[in-house]
Amino acid sequence: MKDKLTILCILGPMLLFCILGIMKPADELSLEERRKLEQVPNFSVESILNNSYFSKWTDYLTDQFPYRTFFRQLKGTISLNLFQKIEENNVIQIDNSLYELNPTINEDSINYFTELLQETLDKYNHSSHVYYSIIPDQIYYVDDSQIPKLDYKKLVSQVQTAFQNYSYISLFEELNKDSYYQTDIHWKQSALQDVVQKLKTEMQLPTSNYSWTKQEVTPFYGALKSRIPNNIKAETITYYTNDIIEEASVFNYEHQQFEKVYQKENIHHLDGYDVFLSGASSLLFIENKMATTNRELIVFRDSFASSLLPLFIPDYQKITVIDLRYITSDYLENVEEINWQDTTDILLLYSIPIINNSFTLK
């Protein structure tokens, strides 16, 4: 009798939650986890035979588990407080900010990164104006010897050794820990004044005094917020615009359509950072309709550039934005709209998390 009671106490709640999971309306998205949730699988004879049907049902019940968010937070709280872990899902909270831990250098990844970019430029580039910058992750600026960090000097040195023919523009001194969002790995556009000035000076862009209007959108929940229990409130995305940016056109090569530089409605996407240049895109062509110069810029980038590049639109007639995570370097040969001319400026702008895990580049 005692054994039966024990089994009932264990299996009863599990069965109850499974039934509730099947009965409750399926949620399409999890804003906390920033992903789409599994939906009721479609029945087919083929899915039965290859066992994918039952596998998807397992995924569905896991994703649609009642009070899933509560139990995820409970698990994290127990891990941090009861078991005294300093991190959860590779994220640590210090004061009122979240930081991603990436303490180990991946030399193979750095080699892959530099070799891919070099091969690409050797194949297409005719310009002698090639610059590159490395964007540090936020935890670089945390002054705490107990926090594991990677060897930044070694990483930068390895990239510099490979990119000896390109001009390095260091941005480490132009940023600080407040330059980044509290719940996201990305930097804030509103904190990039020194970065913009440093890049423009090194790239020999003329001094200009454009007027800017500040705009704000909220709420913004960064990618790190879902990975560790925290009570950090929603943040605000601040961006700067003017008549030149508002008149600029952004042609999304992948979607074959024109878009705006800023899209405020994207704050409600799974990634609110999509406010900037519509988020992840393989290839963009930004044209400045009010340009007083014929200068062009080609940028090889990751997502950090999305919030930076709008501030460079007034300085160029055209900016080509290439993200090798979503387009192969070989395919660029088929894109006639890219002007690989000798007067074009080229900027390689990548963050340390991508350089240190570059196998997503094609």
C-alpha positions in Angstrom: 0.0 0.0 0.0 2.8 2.3 0.9 4.6 1.6 -2.4 1.4 2.3 -4.4 0.9 5.6 -2.5 4.5 6.6 -3.3 4.1 5.8 -7.0 0.8 7.7 -7.1 2.4 10.8 -5.4 5.1 10.8 -8.1 3.2 9.9 -11.2 -0.1 11.6 -10.3 1.2 15.2 -10.6 3.1 14.3 -13.8 0.0 12.8 -15.4 -2.1 15.8 -14.3 0.3 18.3 -15.8 0.5 16.3 -19.1 -3.3 16.4 -19.3 -3.4 20.1 -18.6 -0.7 20.6 -21.2 -2.8 18.8 -23.8 -6.0 20.7 -22.8 -4.7 24.2 -22.6 -4.4 26.4 -25.8 -0.9 26.1 -27.3 1.3 29.1 -26.9 2.9 30.1 -30.2 5.9 32.0 -28.8 7.9 32.2 -25.6 9.1 35.8 -25.1 11.0 34.7 -22.0 13.0 32.1 -24.1 12.8 34.2 -27.3 11.8 31.3 -29.5 8.8 29.6 -31.2 7.3 26.8 -29.2 6.4 23.3 -30.6 2.9 22.9 -31.9 0.6 19.9 -32.1 2.3 17.6 -34.6 0.6 16.7 -37.9 -0.4 13.0 -38.1 0.9 11.0 -41.0 1.8 7.4 -41.7 5.3 8.3 -42.5 5.8 10.2 -39.2 4.5 7.1 -37.4 6.9 4.8 -39.2 10.0 6.9 -38.6 8.9 7.7 -35.0 9.1 11.5 -35.5 5.4 11.8 -34.6 5.9 10.7 -31.1 9.1 12.6 -30.8 7.3 15.8 -31.7 4.6 15.0 -29.2 7.3 14.8 -26.5 8.7 18.2 -27.6 5.2 19.6 -27.7 4.3 18.5 -24.2 7.7 19.9 -22.9 7.2 23.3 -24.6 3.5 23.6 -23.6 4.0 22.4 -20.0 1.7 24.4 -17.7 3.6 27.1 -15.7 6.7 26.3 -17.7 8.2 29.8 -17.0 7.6 29.4 -13.3 9.4 26.1 -13.2 12.3 27.3 -15.3 12.8 30.2 -12.9 12.5 27.9 -9.9 15.1 25.6 -11.3 17.5 28.5 -11.9 16.8 29.9 -8.4 17.6 26.6 -6.8 20.8 26.2 -8.8 22.0 29.6 -7.9 21.0 29.7 -4.2 20.8 26.2 -2.9 23.7 24.7 -4.9 25.6 28.0 -4.9 26.3 28.1 -8.6 27.7 31.4 -9.8 26.1 31.1 -13.3 23.1 29.6 -15.0 23.1 28.7 -18.6 26.5 30.3 -19.0 25.1 33.7 -17.8 26.1 35.5 -14.6 24.4 38.5 -12.9 26.6 41.2 -11.3 24.7 44.1 -9.7 21.9 44.9 -12.1 23.4 43.6 -15.3 23.7 40.1 -17.0 26.9 38.9 -18.6 27.7 36.0 -20.8 30.7 33.9 -19.8 33.1 32.9 -22.7 36.4 32.3 -20.9 38.1 30.0 -23.3 39.8 31.0 -26.5 39.1 28.8 -29.5 42.2 29.2 -31.7 40.7 27.1 -34.4 37.7 29.4 -34.6 40.0 32.5 -34.8 42.0 30.9 -37.6 38.8 30.0 -39.5 37.5 33.5 -39.1 40.7 35.2 -40.4 41.2 32.7 -43.2 37.6 33.1 -44.4 37.7 36.9 -44.4 41.1 36.9 -46.1 40.1 34.5 -48.8 36.9 36.6 -49.5 38.8 39.8 -49.8 41.5 38.3 -51.9 38.9 37.1 -54.3 36.8 40.3 -54.6 38.5 43.3 -53.2 40.3 46.0 -55.2 40.4 48.6 -52.4 43.4 49.5 -50.3 41.1 51.1 -47.7 40.4 48.0 -45.6 39.8 48.4 -41.9 38.8 46.0 -39.1 37.6 46.4 -35.5 37.0 43.8 -32.8 34.1 44.5 -30.5 34.8 43.4 -26.9 32.1 41.6 -24.9 30.7 43.4 -21.9 32.4 41.2 -19.3 35.7 42.6 -20.5 34.9 45.7 -18.5 34.1 43.9 -15.2 36.9 44.5 -12.7 36.7 41.3 -10.7 39.5 38.8 -10.7 37.1 36.0 -9.6 35.2 36.2 -12.9 36.6 33.9 -15.6 37.6 35.8 -18.7 39.3 34.8 -21.9 42.8 36.1 -22.8 41.8 39.2 -24.8 45.3 40.2 -25.7 46.0 36.8 -27.2 42.8 36.9 -29.2 43.5 40.4 -30.6 47.1 39.5 -31.3 46.1 36.4 -33.3 43.7 38.4 -35.4 46.3 41.2 -36.0 48.9 38.7 -37.1 46.6 37.4 -39.7 45.3 40.8 -40.8 48.7 42.5 -41.2 47.6 44.1 -44.5 44.5 45.7 -43.0 44.3 48.7 -40.7 43.3 47.9 -37.1 41.0 50.3 -35.3 40.8 49.4 -31.6 37.5 50.2 -29.8 38.4 48.8 -26.4 39.0 52.3 -24.9 35.9 53.8 -26.4 33.5 51.5 -24.5 32.7 50.6 -20.9 30.3 48.2 -19.1 27.5 50.8 -19.4 27.8 50.8 -23.2 25.8 47.6 -23.3 22.2 46.6 -22.4 21.6 45.1 -19.0 19.9 42.0 -20.4 21.6 41.6 -23.8 25.1 41.2 -25.3 24.7 44.1 -27.7 25.9 47.7 -27.3 23.6 50.6 -27.1 23.5 53.0 -30.0 23.1 55.9 -27.5 26.6 55.0 -26.1 28.5 54.9 -29.3 29.5 58.5 -29.7 33.2 57.8 -29.0 33.1 54.6 -31.2 31.7 56.6 -34.1 34.3 59.3 -33.7 37.2 56.9 -33.5 36.1 55.0 -36.6 35.5 58.2 -38.6 38.8 59.6 -37.7 40.7 56.4 -38.6 38.8 56.0 -41.8 39.5 59.6 -42.7 35.9 60.7 -43.0 35.3 64.4 -43.0 34.2 66.1 -39.8 30.4 66.8 -40.0 27.9 68.3 -37.6 24.6 66.5 -38.4 21.6 67.2 -36.2 20.0 64.2 -34.5 16.6 63.5 -33.0 16.4 60.9 -30.2 13.7 58.3 -30.3 12.8 55.6 -27.8 10.9 52.3 -27.9 10.1 49.9 -25.1 9.8 47.3 -23.6 13.1 45.6 -24.6 14.0 42.2 -23.0 17.5 41.1 -24.1 18.6 37.6 -25.0 20.3 37.0 -21.7 17.2 37.7 -19.5 15.6 34.3 -20.3 18.7 32.3 -19.4 19.0 33.2 -15.7 16.5 34.1 -12.9 16.6 37.8 -12.4 14.3 40.8 -11.5 15.8 43.3 -14.0 13.0 45.4 -15.5 12.4 46.0 -19.2 14.8 48.2 -20.9 14.4 51.0 -23.5 16.0 51.1 -26.9 17.2 54.6 -27.8 18.1 55.4 -31.3 19.0 58.6 -33.2 17.7 59.7 -36.6 17.5 62.7 -38.9 16.1 63.7 -42.2 18.9 61.9 -44.1 18.3 58.6 -42.3 14.5 58.9 -42.7 14.9 59.4 -46.5 17.5 56.6 -46.9 16.3 53.3 -48.4 17.4 49.9 -47.3 17.1 47.1 -49.9 16.9 43.7 -48.3 18.4 41.4 -51.0 17.1 38.3 -49.3 13.5 39.5 -49.1 13.8 41.5 -52.4 12.1 44.5 -50.8 12.8 48.0 -49.5 12.7 48.7 -45.8 13.3 51.5 -43.4 16.4 52.0 -41.4 14.5 51.8 -38.1 11.4 49.7 -37.6 9.9 50.6 -34.2 7.2 47.8 -34.5 10.0 45.2 -34.3 10.4 45.9 -30.6 7.6 43.2 -30.3 9.6 40.6 -32.2 11.3 37.7 -30.4 14.4 39.8 -30.6 13.5 43.5 -30.0 17.0 44.4 -31.3 15.4 43.9 -34.8 14.4 47.6 -34.5 17.8 48.2 -36.1 17.9 47.4 -39.8 15.3 44.6 -39.4 17.6 42.3 -37.5 19.4 39.4 -39.1 19.8 39.8 -42.9 22.2 38.3 -45.3 22.7 41.3 -47.5 21.5 44.9 -47.4 22.1 47.9 -49.6 21.6 51.2 -47.9 21.4 54.2 -50.2 21.6 57.8 -49.0 19.2 59.8 -51.2 20.6 63.1 -49.9 24.2 62.2 -50.3 26.7 65.0 -51.0 29.5 62.5 -51.7 30.0 59.5 -53.9 31.8 57.5 -51.2 30.8 53.9 -50.6 31.3 51.5 -47.8 31.2 47.7 -47.7 30.8 46.2 -44.2 31.3 42.5 -43.2 29.5 42.3 -40.0 27.6 40.5 -37.2 24.5 41.8 -35.4 26.4 44.6 -33.5 26.7 46.6 -36.7 22.9 46.9 -37.0 22.8 49.7 -34.4 26.1 51.3 -35.5 25.7 51.6 -39.2 22.7 54.0 -39.2 25.0 56.6 -37.7 27.3 56.3 -40.8 24.5 56.7 -43.4 25.0 60.5 -43.8 28.7 60.0 -44.6 28.2 57.6 -47.6 26.2 57.5 -50.8 25.9 53.7 -50.4 26.6 51.1 -47.7 26.6 47.4 -48.5 26.1 45.2 -45.5 27.2 41.6 -45.7 26.5 39.0 -43.0 28.4 35.8 -43.8 26.3 33.8 -41.3 23.5 33.9 -43.8 25.2 34.1 -47.2 28.2 32.2 -48.5 31.3 34.2 -49.6 31.2 32.3 -52.9 27.7 33.6 -53.6 28.8 37.2 -53.5 30.3 36.7 -57.0 26.7 36.6 -58.3 25.7 39.9 -56.7 26.3 42.7 -59.3 25.1 45.4 -57.0 28.3 45.1 -54.8 30.9 47.7 -56.0 34.3 46.2 -55.4 36.0 49.3 -56.7 39.3 50.6 -55.5 37.8 53.7 -53.9 35.4 51.8 -51.7 36.0 51.7 -48.0 35.8 48.2 -46.4 35.2 47.6 -42.8 35.3 44.2 -41.0 33.3 44.7 -37.8 33.0 41.6 -35.6 32.3 41.0 -31.9 34.5 38.6 -29.8 31.6 36.1 -29.4 31.5 35.6 -33.2 35.3 35.6 -33.7 35.6 33.0 -30.9 32.8 30.9 -32.4 33.1 31.7 -36.1 32.0 28.3 -37.6 28.6 29.9 -38.3 30.3 32.0 -41.0 30.1 30.5 -44.5 
